[in-house]
Amino acid sequence: MTTHPLDRLSTTARILKRAQYEAFAFSLLADGDVLVRNESYANPSDHEYRVRVRDGLPVACPCPADERYEHACKHRVALAVRRPVLDTARAARAVTDADRAAAGLLSRRSTR
């Protein structure tokens, strides 16, 4: 049985609550990271961050809160509580890593 991503993130009750009720939109990026956009604001594009996903866990976000505080920000937590989005990001990352490995193998073979 796999553990829930929240079990691996340090967060607070306040952040968890906001991650659940604010209107987040998610866009999967080609490398398996996720663009998280908070649609709750008047200018959502000012509240859009690329969340880095590694090993099925949102590990970093460039937002001010994630950089300043010790706990995971609401963007990372919002992604963690939406398992289908996070699982899709993990799968995309695996494909990207496999493609990179295959490209490396092919480039090594072509130089021989």
PEPE-V767042 format. One record per residue. RES is the residue in one small letter. SS is DSSP state (H for helix, E for strand, - for the rest). OMEGA is omega as a letter, one per 20 degrees, with the letter a starting at -180 (none if undefined). Layout:
res	ss	omega
RES	SS	OMEGA
RES	SS	OMEGA
This chain:
res	ss	omega
m	-	a
t	-	r
t	-	r
h	-	r
p	H	r
l	H	r
d	H	a
r	H	r
l	-	r
s	-	a
t	-	r
t	-	r
a	H	r
r	H	r
i	H	r
l	H	r
k	H	r
r	H	r
a	H	a
q	H	a
y	H	r
e	-	a
a	-	r
f	E	r
a	E	a
f	E	r
s	E	r
l	E	r
l	-	a
a	-	a
d	-	r
g	-	r
d	-	a
v	E	r
l	E	a
v	E	a
r	E	r
n	E	a
e	-	a
s	-	a
y	-	r
a	-	r
n	-	a
p	H	a
s	H	r
d	H	a
h	H	a
e	E	a
y	E	r
r	E	r
v	E	r
r	E	a
v	E	r
r	E	r
d	-	r
g	-	a
l	E	r
p	E	a
v	E	a
a	E	r
c	E	a
p	-	a
c	-	a
p	H	a
a	H	a
d	H	r
e	H	a
r	H	a
y	-	a
e	-	a
h	-	r
a	-	r
c	-	a
k	H	r
h	H	r
r	H	a
v	H	r
a	H	r
l	H	a
a	H	a
v	-	r
r	-	a
r	H	r
p	H	r
v	H	a
l	H	r
d	H	r
t	H	r
a	H	r
r	H	r
a	H	r
a	H	r
r	H	a
a	H	r
v	H	r
t	H	r
d	H	r
a	H	r
d	H	r
r	H	r
a	H	r
a	H	r
a	H	r
g	H	r
l	H	a
l	H	a
s	H	r
r	H	a
r	H	a
s	H	r
t	-	a
r	-	none
